[in-house]
Structure formats: C-alpha cells, structure tokens
Amino acid sequence: MPKTTTALQTPLREQLDRLSSLEPSDSPVLSLYLDLSADQHGRDTQALAFLRKVVAERTASLDGDARKSFEAVAERIRAYVETEVPASVAGLAVFASSGSDGLFETVQLDAPVGEHALFVGPEPHLYPLARLNDQYPRYAALVFDTNSARLFVFSLGRVESRKRVTNEKTRGGAGGGWSQKRYQRHTENVHLHHMKEVVTVLERVMREEGIDRLVLACDEVSRPALMEQLPKHLAAKVIDTVSLDIKAPEHEVLAETMDALRQHDGVTDAERVQTMHDECGARGLGVAGPEATIDALTKQQVEELLLTARAEDLRSKDPEQFSGQLVALAQQNSARIRFIEDSNLLADVGGVGALLRFRI
C-alpha cells in the first residue's frame, strides 16, 4: 500500500501548489473535508457519522468494480480518521484515490474548515483549502511597551514562531545623586535602545519569513516611539494597531490581531473589486465574469483571482466543479487568490473576476 502523506507544518500555499499540479487520476479522487473543532473527544461522532452517510449515498449509485474501489478508499479514510488524527486537530482534508498513483494525502489543520464536505472528481477539489488559506493568513503580530516586546508569527490560526525582546527597566525616580534631567535622559536612552532593538528583530523576522502584513499591539505611549524608528518599508506593512497589555495571553493576541486583520480585509476587498472594474475599462488589466476569467487563466494572464467566498454564488451550471477549476488554474499559474466575503461585491459579475499581469 502506498505510503500516506500527512502535511501539518508545511505552508498551506505549498501544499495547494503540489496538489494542484497532480495529473488527473485514472480513478475518481475523493476530496474529504472534516470540521473537527467541535469533536475533540471522539472521532466516531459527528465527523464519522457524516462520512458513513455520504459514503452510503455514493455507493448506492455504483456497482461492480467501481463500487468496490470506492468502498476501499472510503474505508482507508475512515481508518485514518479513527486512528491517526490527534485530538488537537481542528480541521482535516483528505485526498485519496484507488488509481495507479495510489493518492492518499492528508492535511491536518489547527483551524476549523467550517463544515463537512465530500467531493468526487478526477482531481483534488481545492476550493475549501484555498479559502482556508485566505481566511487564516500568515502574518506577524508585535506586542510591545517601552521595556519589552513579544513578536509572533501566526499562520492558520496557530502560533508558528515567537520571539521576545527585553531590556533594562527604569524604575523609581531620580534618586541616588541623579539629577532629574540626567535620569530623564537615561530613561529616554534606554527606551530608544529598546525600540531600535525591537525594530532590528522585527525587520529580520519579516524579511527571513517573507511576511508582508503586521499588526501592532500596544498602549498609546509606546506606538509613537516605535513608529519613529520603523523604516518606511516596514511601516507600510502595518495593517492596524490594537490595544493589548504586554502580558496578554497568546490566544488573546491571536484573537484581537486576527479580528483587526479581517476588518482590514473587509475594506480592501471592496477596493480590489473596484480596481478590477476600473481596469476592465481603463488599461484592460482586469476581467470580470466566469467566461472572461477562465479565458485569462488559461492564457496565464492572471495576477490575482477575485473569487466569491460562497461557491454556490458562482454563475455556472455546476458551481462546485467550477469553483474547483478556478482555484486549480490559479494555483497552476502562481496567481494570488483573494476570496471576497461580501457576496454582493461580485454578484453582478457572476462571482468571479481577476486582475491581470498583462493583456493580449
């Protein structure tokens, strides 16, 4: 039996790239998504009940070798879910086939996938996985005050890495023979040194990790001190600032900064859609609607795909299949995929459009 491939720490974008590059299987590919966030105390409850139900529904329409093949793959998935998925996993994606390629890839996630779903087709169905990548982006969060700082890299709803910067604390007043002015200068120098060190660490992490979004968490006094030292290329990556205590627990830092990120994305979603409309009529570097977007993807023109977050809103005879086709083509062309949460923004163009690299 081919070895099972489980992806947990690999960046989701890389997993999407790999899965989208697979050749169509000579047997149907099962793409299973299970939300395990409310099922932490036993895999034989909601998730397995869903799996049994959809497998029974699918096998009822099959017979002969096709039925045996489908049941074998489903049984392998069931055994995997029951015995190899840690209780800490919140979401799971499984891509499996009985074909000659022996496909059996799993993606264990710390973020919930939203709802259970099973898709069957010639290729992995990646729309839900790509949307998850957009919902839980990789970004940095800096929690700081004038004496210490905590830098987090968050990805898919979990802490990917963390660093701490702590400097000399200035306590008390100007005692011990210190004049008030000398003590004030000393305090200012300590704070300045701290902020410079924080910026040095931040710049290195942002560069080495390839991160382009940053959320600051601090009090009103600390922010101006940091921004004075922040170079323009880093300041341009600041999405928002939230108010948090330096000792705030990690889960609170994640929740507050993620909320700020999503509010920002809600505003910029509307801006990107408007840019798409403007480019459709101006320089021709935008397309709108299913037919024009598929054509641009096929010609490898697309820089950024703008796609409704509700696949059922796509203007297509088979929205499920079409959503998977759009994501697969975008991944194959290394195009960014931006899911538009407000379905009204793309309603007049059938749920999809794109910004282009070039026009033909």
C-alpha positions in Angstrom: 0.0 0.0 0.0 1.4 3.4 -0.9 2.7 5.5 2.0 0.3 8.1 3.5 1.5 11.6 3.2 0.4 13.9 6.0 1.1 17.7 5.8 0.8 19.6 9.1 3.7 22.1 9.3 4.3 22.8 5.6 2.9 26.2 4.5 -0.6 25.7 3.0 0.3 27.5 -0.2 3.0 24.9 -0.9 0.5 22.1 -0.3 -2.0 23.8 -2.6 0.7 24.1 -5.3 1.6 20.4 -5.1 -2.0 19.2 -5.1 -3.0 21.4 -8.0 -0.1 20.1 -10.1 -1.1 16.4 -9.8 -2.1 14.8 -13.1 -5.8 13.7 -13.3 -6.2 10.3 -11.7 -7.4 7.3 -13.7 -9.9 6.7 -10.8 -12.2 9.2 -9.0 -10.4 11.3 -6.4 -12.2 11.7 -3.1 -11.7 15.1 -1.5 -13.0 15.0 2.1 -13.1 18.0 4.4 -14.0 17.4 8.1 -14.5 20.1 10.7 -13.2 18.5 14.0 -13.3 21.7 16.1 -16.4 20.5 18.0 -15.4 16.9 18.0 -12.5 16.8 20.3 -13.5 13.8 22.4 -14.1 11.1 19.9 -13.9 10.6 16.1 -16.9 8.3 16.0 -19.4 11.1 16.4 -20.3 13.9 14.0 -17.4 13.6 11.6 -17.6 9.8 11.2 -21.4 9.9 11.1 -21.1 12.3 8.1 -18.5 10.1 6.4 -20.7 7.0 6.8 -23.7 8.9 5.4 -22.0 10.3 2.3 -20.2 7.0 1.5 -23.6 5.1 1.7 -25.2 7.7 -0.6 -22.4 7.5 -3.2 -22.0 3.7 -3.2 -25.8 3.3 -3.7 -25.3 4.7 -7.3 -22.3 2.4 -8.0 -21.9 -1.3 -8.8 -19.2 -3.8 -9.7 -15.5 -2.8 -9.5 -16.4 0.9 -9.2 -18.3 0.3 -6.0 -15.6 -2.0 -4.6 -12.9 0.6 -5.4 -14.9 3.5 -3.8 -15.6 1.5 -0.7 -12.0 0.5 -0.3 -10.8 4.2 -0.4 -13.6 5.2 1.9 -12.6 2.5 4.4 -9.0 3.6 4.3 -10.1 7.2 5.0 -12.3 6.0 7.9 -9.5 4.0 9.5 -7.2 7.0 9.2 -9.6 9.4 10.8 -10.3 7.0 13.7 -6.7 6.1 14.5 -4.2 8.7 13.2 -5.8 12.1 13.7 -4.7 13.7 17.0 -7.4 15.2 19.2 -5.8 18.6 18.8 -6.6 18.8 15.1 -9.4 21.2 14.3 -9.8 20.6 10.6 -8.8 17.8 8.2 -8.6 17.5 4.5 -8.0 14.1 2.8 -7.4 13.5 -0.9 -7.5 9.8 -1.9 -7.9 7.6 -4.9 -7.7 3.9 -5.8 -5.9 4.7 -9.0 -2.5 3.6 -10.1 -1.0 6.7 -8.5 -2.1 5.5 -5.1 -3.0 9.0 -4.0 -3.6 9.4 -0.2 -2.6 12.9 1.0 -3.9 14.4 4.2 -3.7 17.9 5.6 -4.2 18.3 9.4 -5.1 21.8 10.5 -5.3 23.8 13.7 -8.1 25.9 12.1 -11.6 24.6 11.5 -12.7 24.1 7.9 -16.2 25.3 8.6 -18.3 22.3 7.6 -18.0 18.7 6.5 -18.0 18.1 2.7 -17.1 15.3 0.3 -16.2 16.0 -3.4 -15.6 13.4 -6.0 -13.9 14.2 -9.3 -10.8 13.5 -11.5 -8.6 15.9 -9.4 -8.4 17.1 -5.8 -11.1 19.7 -5.1 -9.1 22.6 -3.5 -11.6 25.4 -3.2 -12.2 24.9 0.6 -8.5 24.6 1.3 -7.7 27.7 -0.7 -10.4 29.6 1.1 -9.0 28.5 4.5 -5.6 29.8 3.4 -7.2 33.2 2.7 -9.2 33.2 6.0 -6.2 32.4 8.2 -3.3 34.2 6.5 0.3 34.2 7.7 1.2 37.5 9.4 3.2 39.0 12.3 1.9 40.5 15.5 4.1 42.7 17.7 3.0 43.2 21.3 5.3 45.8 23.0 5.8 48.5 25.5 8.8 50.7 26.3 10.7 47.9 28.1 9.7 44.6 26.4 8.3 43.1 23.2 6.8 39.8 22.1 6.8 39.0 18.4 4.6 36.3 17.0 4.2 34.8 13.6 0.7 33.4 13.2 -0.5 31.0 10.4 -3.7 29.1 10.0 -4.9 30.1 13.5 -1.8 29.0 15.4 1.5 30.3 16.7 4.2 29.4 14.1 7.0 31.1 16.0 7.6 33.6 18.8 10.5 35.9 19.9 10.9 38.1 23.0 13.0 41.3 23.4 13.5 42.5 26.9 15.6 45.5 28.0 16.6 47.3 31.2 13.6 48.6 33.1 13.7 52.1 34.5 12.2 52.0 38.0 11.7 54.7 40.6 12.7 58.3 40.4 15.9 60.3 40.1 17.4 59.2 43.4 21.0 58.3 44.4 22.5 61.6 43.3 21.0 61.6 39.9 19.7 64.9 38.7 16.2 64.9 37.2 17.5 65.8 33.8 20.2 63.1 33.8 17.7 60.5 34.9 15.2 61.6 32.2 18.0 61.3 29.6 18.9 57.9 30.9 15.3 56.7 30.7 14.9 58.1 27.2 18.1 56.4 26.0 17.0 53.1 27.5 13.7 53.3 25.7 15.3 54.4 22.4 17.8 51.5 22.6 14.9 49.1 23.2 12.8 50.3 20.3 15.8 50.1 18.0 16.5 46.6 19.1 12.8 45.6 18.6 12.9 47.1 15.1 16.1 45.1 14.3 14.5 41.8 15.3 11.2 42.7 13.6 12.9 43.6 10.3 14.9 40.3 10.3 11.9 38.1 11.0 9.7 39.9 8.4 12.5 39.5 5.8 13.5 36.0 6.5 10.0 34.7 6.9 8.7 36.6 3.8 5.8 38.2 5.8 4.1 41.3 4.3 1.5 42.0 7.0 2.0 43.3 10.5 -0.4 44.1 13.4 0.8 46.2 16.3 -0.5 45.7 19.9 0.5 48.3 22.4 -0.6 51.3 24.5 -0.9 54.9 23.2 2.5 55.9 24.6 4.6 53.1 23.1 3.3 53.3 19.5 4.8 56.7 18.5 8.2 55.7 20.0 8.3 52.6 17.8 7.0 54.3 14.7 9.8 56.9 14.9 12.3 54.0 14.5 10.3 52.0 11.9 11.7 52.2 8.4 9.2 53.1 5.7 9.1 49.7 4.1 8.1 48.2 7.4 5.7 50.9 8.3 3.9 50.3 5.0 3.2 46.7 6.2 1.4 47.8 9.4 -2.3 46.8 8.9 -3.7 48.2 12.2 -2.9 48.8 15.9 -4.9 47.2 18.7 -4.8 47.9 22.4 -3.3 45.0 24.4 -1.4 44.6 27.6 2.2 43.3 27.2 1.3 40.2 29.3 -1.8 39.3 27.2 -2.0 35.5 26.7 -1.3 34.2 23.2 -4.9 33.2 22.5 -6.0 36.8 23.2 -3.2 38.2 21.0 -4.3 35.9 18.2 -8.0 36.7 18.5 -7.5 40.5 18.7 -5.0 40.8 15.9 -6.9 38.4 13.6 -10.1 40.4 14.1 -8.1 43.6 13.1 -6.8 41.8 10.0 -10.2 40.7 8.9 -11.7 44.1 9.4 -9.0 45.5 7.2 -9.5 42.8 4.6 -13.2 43.7 4.5 -12.4 47.2 3.5 -9.7 46.3 1.0 -11.9 43.6 -0.6 -14.2 46.4 -1.8 -11.2 48.4 -3.0 -9.8 45.4 -5.0 -13.2 44.7 -6.7 -13.4 48.4 -7.6 -9.9 48.3 -9.0 -10.9 45.2 -11.1 -13.9 47.2 -12.5 -11.7 50.2 -13.2 -9.1 48.1 -15.0 -11.7 46.4 -17.2 -12.5 49.7 -18.8 -9.2 51.6 -18.5 -6.0 49.8 -19.3 -7.6 46.4 -19.9 -5.8 44.8 -17.0 -8.9 43.5 -15.4 -11.6 40.9 -16.4 -15.0 40.2 -14.9 -17.3 37.2 -15.2 -16.8 33.4 -15.4 -16.0 33.2 -19.2 -13.5 36.1 -19.3 -11.8 34.9 -16.1 -11.4 31.3 -17.3 -10.0 32.6 -20.6 -7.5 34.8 -18.8 -6.5 31.9 -16.5 -6.0 29.6 -19.5 -3.7 32.2 -21.1 -1.8 32.6 -17.8 -2.6 36.3 -17.6 -4.0 36.4 -14.1 -2.1 38.1 -11.3 -4.9 38.0 -8.7 -8.1 36.0 -8.8 -11.1 37.6 -7.0 -13.5 34.8 -6.1 -16.7 34.7 -4.1 -16.4 33.1 -0.7 -19.7 31.3 -1.4 -19.1 28.8 -4.2 -22.9 28.5 -4.8 -22.9 32.1 -5.9 -20.8 31.4 -9.0 -22.7 31.7 -12.2 -22.3 28.2 -13.5 -24.3 25.1 -14.2 -22.1 23.3 -11.7 -20.8 25.8 -9.2 -19.0 23.1 -7.1 -17.0 21.8 -10.1 -16.4 25.3 -11.4 -15.0 26.6 -8.1 -12.5 23.8 -8.0 -11.5 24.5 -11.6 -10.9 28.2 -10.9 -8.7 27.5 -7.9 -6.7 24.8 -9.6 -5.9 27.0 -12.6 -5.0 29.9 -10.4 -2.6 27.7 -8.3 -1.0 26.3 -11.5 -0.4 29.9 -12.7 1.0 31.1 -9.3 -1.8 33.7 -9.2 -2.9 35.1 -5.8 -6.4 34.0 -4.8 -8.5 36.5 -2.9 -11.8 35.4 -1.5 -14.4 38.1 -1.3 -16.5 37.6 1.8 -19.3 40.0 0.9 -21.1 38.2 -1.9 -22.8 41.4 -3.1 -19.4 42.8 -4.3 -19.1 40.2 -7.1 -22.8 39.5 -7.6 -23.1 41.5 -10.8 -20.3 39.6 -12.5 -21.2 36.1 -11.6 -19.0 35.8 -8.5 -15.6 36.0 -10.1 -13.1 38.3 -11.8 -9.4 39.0 -12.0 -6.6 41.5 -12.1 -4.1 40.7 -14.9 -0.3 40.7 -15.3 -0.6 41.7 -18.9 -3.1 42.0 -21.7 -3.2 40.2 -25.1 
